[in-house]
Amino acid sequence: MDFIIDFIKNIDAQTAKQILYASIQIAIFFILSGPVASLTIRLLSIKEKKKETTPKNSSFYKPLKMLVIFAGIALAFISLKKSISINAEFENTIWKIIKICMILLVTKAFILGLDKKSSITEKIRLKSNNKVDENTNKMIINAVRVLIYIAAGFLIFSELGFDITGFITGFGLTGIVITLAAQDTAKSLIGGLTIFFDKPYKVGDFIGFDNTMGTVEKIKFRSTIIRTLENDLLHVPNSKMVETNISNYNEMNARRIQIELTLELDTKLEKAKKVEEEIEKMLKANEQIILDTILVKFQRISDNGIDLLVIANTKEINYYKYLAIKENINYSIMEILQNNNVELAYNTQTINVKKTL
């Protein structure tokens, strides 16, 4: 602190005048800081569909205002340095204080920008189609905040003259050790991020994987919760979900109905043809069936009888509604068979037993 005392003692009229000019310059930047911050926010939000009610309500307003003030201080210090001889130690101290303050202000701006009501958080929520579990969004935001704090800490320690190379190396090694000690957790966390960005499914989708089918109820950071057809609640690690083949039935354009009928071999061909025509007519009359997908054909003559193949696609993709449509079609086919006195064949087998004396 001796160099500060010496500086004050050696102030003359010219020096005082230069200090006054620098103070006026700082005061001007202070006065303009609010309008400049407001104008900057307005310019940055021109393309935003939903603007802040006022720039002062923006999370970036106060940090921007302080940045303008510190910019004025830095410029005033530069102009003062040209006219006044300043001790090198004092100069380095001032520059360190200015840089550290600017680092803190930028850090604060980014942290406030990740507030749950901010536009950045809103964009993350829209990116996930508002379907990703809120806890997942919160965990991602908190993880980003931690990274921002760590980066700011490294920069501040570097400005204070500490050698952070060894610390960074140690931090990296610690991260590797933790990752190796909890590989499954790390895989699940990475899997959660993959699902978040790639969106193979979302909450409410009906999916199938590994002979399991169900509705996605929640997508957490480490696992996906699925309500199975048996009404069980299945917790599947996200690491497994990103490694397996997933069928997302909600993304289907249509669902296929395929029915194979085997008429008795002694059924008259006229009746078989009539049954075929009536089934096709019934399908065409069904509003839930896509017309150009209807196929009713005499497929083959099998060991048990006459095989008819019935194929049609339904517009309904909801699994439960699809089952209801398929059930109605099955009833209609059975009614057509009964009206034409046509029986379905059974899988029969004749065994001849040879009697020996």
Contacts in CASP RR format, 6 or more apart in sequence:
PFRMAT RR
TARGET T0000
AUTHOR 0000-0000-0000
METHOD contacts of the structure
MODEL  1
MDFIIDFIKNIDAQTAKQILYASIQIAIFFILSGPVASLTIRLLSIKEKK
KETTPKNSSFYKPLKMLVIFAGIALAFISLKKSISINAEFENTIWKIIKI
CMILLVTKAFILGLDKKSSITEKIRLKSNNKVDENTNKMIINAVRVLIYI
AAGFLIFSELGFDITGFITGFGLTGIVITLAAQDTAKSLIGGLTIFFDKP
YKVGDFIGFDNTMGTVEKIKFRSTIIRTLENDLLHVPNSKMVETNISNYN
EMNARRIQIELTLELDTKLEKAKKVEEEIEKMLKANEQIILDTILVKFQR
ISDNGIDLLVIANTKEINYYKYLAIKENINYSIMEILQNNNVELAYNTQT
INVKKTL
3 87 0 8 1.000
3 89 0 8 1.000
3 90 0 8 1.000
4 90 0 8 1.000
6 87 0 8 1.000
7 86 0 8 1.000
7 87 0 8 1.000
7 90 0 8 1.000
11 19 0 8 1.000
14 83 0 8 1.000
15 83 0 8 1.000
15 84 0 8 1.000
18 79 0 8 1.000
18 80 0 8 1.000
18 83 0 8 1.000
18 84 0 8 1.000
19 80 0 8 1.000
19 84 0 8 1.000
21 79 0 8 1.000
22 76 0 8 1.000
22 77 0 8 1.000
22 79 0 8 1.000
22 80 0 8 1.000
23 76 0 8 1.000
25 72 0 8 1.000
25 75 0 8 1.000
25 76 0 8 1.000
25 79 0 8 1.000
26 69 0 8 1.000
26 72 0 8 1.000
26 73 0 8 1.000
26 76 0 8 1.000
29 68 0 8 1.000
29 69 0 8 1.000
29 71 0 8 1.000
29 72 0 8 1.000
29 73 0 8 1.000
29 75 0 8 1.000
29 76 0 8 1.000
30 69 0 8 1.000
32 68 0 8 1.000
33 65 0 8 1.000
33 66 0 8 1.000
33 68 0 8 1.000
33 69 0 8 1.000
34 61 0 8 1.000
34 65 0 8 1.000
34 68 0 8 1.000
36 64 0 8 1.000
36 65 0 8 1.000
36 68 0 8 1.000
37 55 0 8 1.000
37 60 0 8 1.000
37 61 0 8 1.000
37 62 0 8 1.000
37 64 0 8 1.000
37 65 0 8 1.000
37 68 0 8 1.000
38 55 0 8 1.000
38 56 0 8 1.000
38 61 0 8 1.000
40 64 0 8 1.000
41 52 0 8 1.000
41 55 0 8 1.000
41 58 0 8 1.000
41 60 0 8 1.000
41 61 0 8 1.000
41 64 0 8 1.000
42 55 0 8 1.000
45 51 0 8 1.000
45 52 0 8 1.000
45 58 0 8 1.000
45 119 0 8 1.000
48 119 0 8 1.000
50 119 0 8 1.000
50 122 0 8 1.000
52 58 0 8 1.000
52 119 0 8 1.000
55 61 0 8 1.000
59 109 0 8 1.000
59 112 0 8 1.000
59 113 0 8 1.000
59 115 0 8 1.000
59 118 0 8 1.000
60 109 0 8 1.000
60 112 0 8 1.000
60 113 0 8 1.000
62 108 0 8 1.000
62 112 0 8 1.000
63 105 0 8 1.000
63 106 0 8 1.000
63 108 0 8 1.000
63 109 0 8 1.000
63 112 0 8 1.000
64 109 0 8 1.000
66 101 0 8 1.000
66 105 0 8 1.000
67 102 0 8 1.000
67 105 0 8 1.000
67 106 0 8 1.000
70 98 0 8 1.000
70 101 0 8 1.000
70 102 0 8 1.000
70 105 0 8 1.000
73 98 0 8 1.000
74 98 0 8 1.000
77 94 0 8 1.000
77 95 0 8 1.000
77 98 0 8 1.000
80 86 0 8 1.000
81 91 0 8 1.000
96 159 0 8 1.000
96 160 0 8 1.000
99 159 0 8 1.000
100 156 0 8 1.000
100 159 0 8 1.000
100 160 0 8 1.000
103 152 0 8 1.000
103 155 0 8 1.000
103 156 0 8 1.000
103 159 0 8 1.000
104 152 0 8 1.000
104 156 0 8 1.000
106 152 0 8 1.000
107 148 0 8 1.000
107 149 0 8 1.000
107 152 0 8 1.000
110 148 0 8 1.000
111 145 0 8 1.000
111 148 0 8 1.000
111 149 0 8 1.000
112 118 0 8 1.000
113 119 0 8 1.000
113 120 0 8 1.000
113 121 0 8 1.000
114 120 0 8 1.000
114 121 0 8 1.000
114 141 0 8 1.000
114 144 0 8 1.000
114 145 0 8 1.000
115 121 0 8 1.000
116 138 0 8 1.000
116 141 0 8 1.000
121 137 0 8 1.000
121 141 0 8 1.000
124 137 0 8 1.000
124 140 0 8 1.000
124 141 0 8 1.000
125 137 0 8 1.000
128 136 0 8 1.000
128 137 0 8 1.000
128 196 0 8 1.000
128 199 0 8 1.000
128 202 0 8 1.000
129 199 0 8 1.000
129 202 0 8 1.000
131 202 0 8 1.000
131 203 0 8 1.000
131 204 0 8 1.000
131 219 0 8 1.000
132 196 0 8 1.000
132 202 0 8 1.000
132 203 0 8 1.000
132 219 0 8 1.000
133 203 0 8 1.000
133 218 0 8 1.000
133 219 0 8 1.000
133 220 0 8 1.000
133 221 0 8 1.000
135 220 0 8 1.000
135 221 0 8 1.000
136 192 0 8 1.000
136 196 0 8 1.000
136 219 0 8 1.000
136 220 0 8 1.000
136 221 0 8 1.000
139 221 0 8 1.000
140 193 0 8 1.000
140 196 0 8 1.000
140 221 0 8 1.000
154 164 0 8 1.000
154 167 0 8 1.000
154 168 0 8 1.000
157 164 0 8 1.000
157 167 0 8 1.000
158 164 0 8 1.000
179 186 0 8 1.000
184 237 0 8 1.000
184 239 0 8 1.000
185 222 0 8 1.000
187 237 0 8 1.000
187 239 0 8 1.000
188 221 0 8 1.000
188 222 0 8 1.000
188 223 0 8 1.000
188 237 0 8 1.000
188 238 0 8 1.000
188 239 0 8 1.000
189 221 0 8 1.000
189 222 0 8 1.000
189 238 0 8 1.000
190 239 0 8 1.000
191 238 0 8 1.000
191 239 0 8 1.000
191 241 0 8 1.000
191 242 0 8 1.000
192 219 0 8 1.000
192 221 0 8 1.000
192 222 0 8 1.000
192 238 0 8 1.000
192 242 0 8 1.000
194 238 0 8 1.000
194 242 0 8 1.000
195 201 0 8 1.000
195 219 0 8 1.000
195 224 0 8 1.000
195 238 0 8 1.000
195 241 0 8 1.000
195 242 0 8 1.000
196 219 0 8 1.000
200 241 0 8 1.000
200 242 0 8 1.000
200 246 0 8 1.000
200 248 0 8 1.000
201 207 0 8 1.000
201 216 0 8 1.000
201 219 0 8 1.000
201 224 0 8 1.000
201 246 0 8 1.000
201 248 0 8 1.000
201 250 0 8 1.000
202 216 0 8 1.000
202 219 0 8 1.000
203 216 0 8 1.000
203 217 0 8 1.000
203 218 0 8 1.000
203 219 0 8 1.000
204 215 0 8 1.000
204 216 0 8 1.000
204 217 0 8 1.000
204 250 0 8 1.000
205 215 0 8 1.000
205 216 0 8 1.000
205 248 0 8 1.000
205 249 0 8 1.000
205 250 0 8 1.000
205 251 0 8 1.000
206 213 0 8 1.000
206 214 0 8 1.000
206 215 0 8 1.000
206 216 0 8 1.000
206 248 0 8 1.000
206 249 0 8 1.000
206 250 0 8 1.000
206 318 0 8 1.000
206 319 0 8 1.000
207 213 0 8 1.000
207 214 0 8 1.000
207 215 0 8 1.000
207 216 0 8 1.000
207 226 0 8 1.000
207 246 0 8 1.000
207 247 0 8 1.000
207 248 0 8 1.000
207 249 0 8 1.000
207 250 0 8 1.000
208 214 0 8 1.000
208 246 0 8 1.000
208 247 0 8 1.000
208 248 0 8 1.000
208 249 0 8 1.000
209 241 0 8 1.000
209 244 0 8 1.000
209 245 0 8 1.000
209 246 0 8 1.000
209 247 0 8 1.000
210 244 0 8 1.000
212 226 0 8 1.000
212 228 0 8 1.000
212 234 0 8 1.000
213 228 0 8 1.000
213 229 0 8 1.000
213 319 0 8 1.000
214 226 0 8 1.000
214 227 0 8 1.000
214 228 0 8 1.000
214 229 0 8 1.000
214 234 0 8 1.000
215 226 0 8 1.000
215 227 0 8 1.000
216 224 0 8 1.000
216 225 0 8 1.000
216 226 0 8 1.000
217 225 0 8 1.000
217 226 0 8 1.000
217 227 0 8 1.000
217 233 0 8 1.000
218 224 0 8 1.000
218 225 0 8 1.000
219 225 0 8 1.000
220 238 0 8 1.000
221 238 0 8 1.000
222 237 0 8 1.000
222 238 0 8 1.000
223 235 0 8 1.000
223 236 0 8 1.000
223 237 0 8 1.000
223 238 0 8 1.000
224 235 0 8 1.000
224 236 0 8 1.000
224 238 0 8 1.000
224 241 0 8 1.000
225 233 0 8 1.000
225 234 0 8 1.000
225 235 0 8 1.000
225 236 0 8 1.000
226 233 0 8 1.000
226 234 0 8 1.000
226 236 0 8 1.000
227 233 0 8 1.000
227 234 0 8 1.000
228 234 0 8 1.000
249 255 0 8 1.000
249 317 0 8 1.000
249 319 0 8 1.000
250 317 0 8 1.000
252 317 0 8 1.000
253 317 0 8 1.000
254 290 0 8 1.000
254 293 0 8 1.000
254 313 0 8 1.000
254 314 0 8 1.000
254 315 0 8 1.000
254 317 0 8 1.000
255 313 0 8 1.000
255 314 0 8 1.000
255 316 0 8 1.000
255 317 0 8 1.000
255 322 0 8 1.000
256 293 0 8 1.000
256 311 0 8 1.000
256 312 0 8 1.000
256 313 0 8 1.000
256 314 0 8 1.000
257 310 0 8 1.000
257 311 0 8 1.000
257 312 0 8 1.000
257 313 0 8 1.000
257 314 0 8 1.000
257 325 0 8 1.000
257 326 0 8 1.000
257 329 0 8 1.000
258 309 0 8 1.000
258 310 0 8 1.000
258 311 0 8 1.000
259 309 0 8 1.000
259 310 0 8 1.000
259 311 0 8 1.000
259 329 0 8 1.000
259 330 0 8 1.000
259 333 0 8 1.000
260 299 0 8 1.000
260 307 0 8 1.000
260 308 0 8 1.000
260 309 0 8 1.000
260 310 0 8 1.000
261 307 0 8 1.000
261 308 0 8 1.000
261 310 0 8 1.000
261 333 0 8 1.000
261 337 0 8 1.000
261 344 0 8 1.000
262 302 0 8 1.000
262 304 0 8 1.000
262 305 0 8 1.000
262 306 0 8 1.000
262 307 0 8 1.000
262 308 0 8 1.000
262 344 0 8 1.000
262 345 0 8 1.000
263 272 0 8 1.000
263 275 0 8 1.000
263 305 0 8 1.000
263 306 0 8 1.000
263 307 0 8 1.000
263 308 0 8 1.000
263 342 0 8 1.000
263 343 0 8 1.000
263 344 0 8 1.000
263 345 0 8 1.000
264 305 0 8 1.000
264 306 0 8 1.000
264 342 0 8 1.000
264 343 0 8 1.000
264 344 0 8 1.000
264 345 0 8 1.000
265 301 0 8 1.000
265 304 0 8 1.000
265 305 0 8 1.000
265 306 0 8 1.000
265 345 0 8 1.000
267 305 0 8 1.000
267 306 0 8 1.000
267 342 0 8 1.000
267 343 0 8 1.000
271 340 0 8 1.000
271 341 0 8 1.000
271 342 0 8 1.000
272 298 0 8 1.000
272 306 0 8 1.000
272 308 0 8 1.000
272 342 0 8 1.000
274 340 0 8 1.000
275 308 0 8 1.000
275 336 0 8 1.000
275 337 0 8 1.000
275 340 0 8 1.000
275 342 0 8 1.000
276 296 0 8 1.000
276 297 0 8 1.000
276 298 0 8 1.000
276 308 0 8 1.000
278 336 0 8 1.000
278 340 0 8 1.000
279 296 0 8 1.000
279 308 0 8 1.000
279 310 0 8 1.000
279 332 0 8 1.000
279 333 0 8 1.000
279 336 0 8 1.000
280 294 0 8 1.000
280 296 0 8 1.000
282 329 0 8 1.000
282 332 0 8 1.000
282 333 0 8 1.000
282 336 0 8 1.000
283 289 0 8 1.000
283 294 0 8 1.000
283 296 0 8 1.000
283 310 0 8 1.000
283 312 0 8 1.000
283 329 0 8 1.000
284 291 0 8 1.000
284 294 0 8 1.000
286 325 0 8 1.000
286 328 0 8 1.000
286 329 0 8 1.000
288 314 0 8 1.000
288 315 0 8 1.000
288 316 0 8 1.000
288 325 0 8 1.000
289 312 0 8 1.000
289 313 0 8 1.000
289 314 0 8 1.000
289 315 0 8 1.000
290 312 0 8 1.000
290 313 0 8 1.000
290 314 0 8 1.000
290 315 0 8 1.000
293 311 0 8 1.000
293 312 0 8 1.000
293 313 0 8 1.000
294 311 0 8 1.000
294 312 0 8 1.000
295 309 0 8 1.000
295 310 0 8 1.000
295 311 0 8 1.000
295 312 0 8 1.000
296 308 0 8 1.000
296 309 0 8 1.000
296 310 0 8 1.000
296 311 0 8 1.000
297 308 0 8 1.000
297 309 0 8 1.000
298 306 0 8 1.000
298 307 0 8 1.000
298 308 0 8 1.000
299 307 0 8 1.000
299 308 0 8 1.000
299 309 0 8 1.000
300 307 0 8 1.000
301 307 0 8 1.000
304 345 0 8 1.000
304 346 0 8 1.000
304 347 0 8 1.000
304 348 0 8 1.000
305 345 0 8 1.000
306 345 0 8 1.000
310 333 0 8 1.000
312 329 0 8 1.000
314 322 0 8 1.000
314 325 0 8 1.000
314 326 0 8 1.000
316 322 0 8 1.000
316 325 0 8 1.000
337 343 0 8 1.000
337 344 0 8 1.000
END
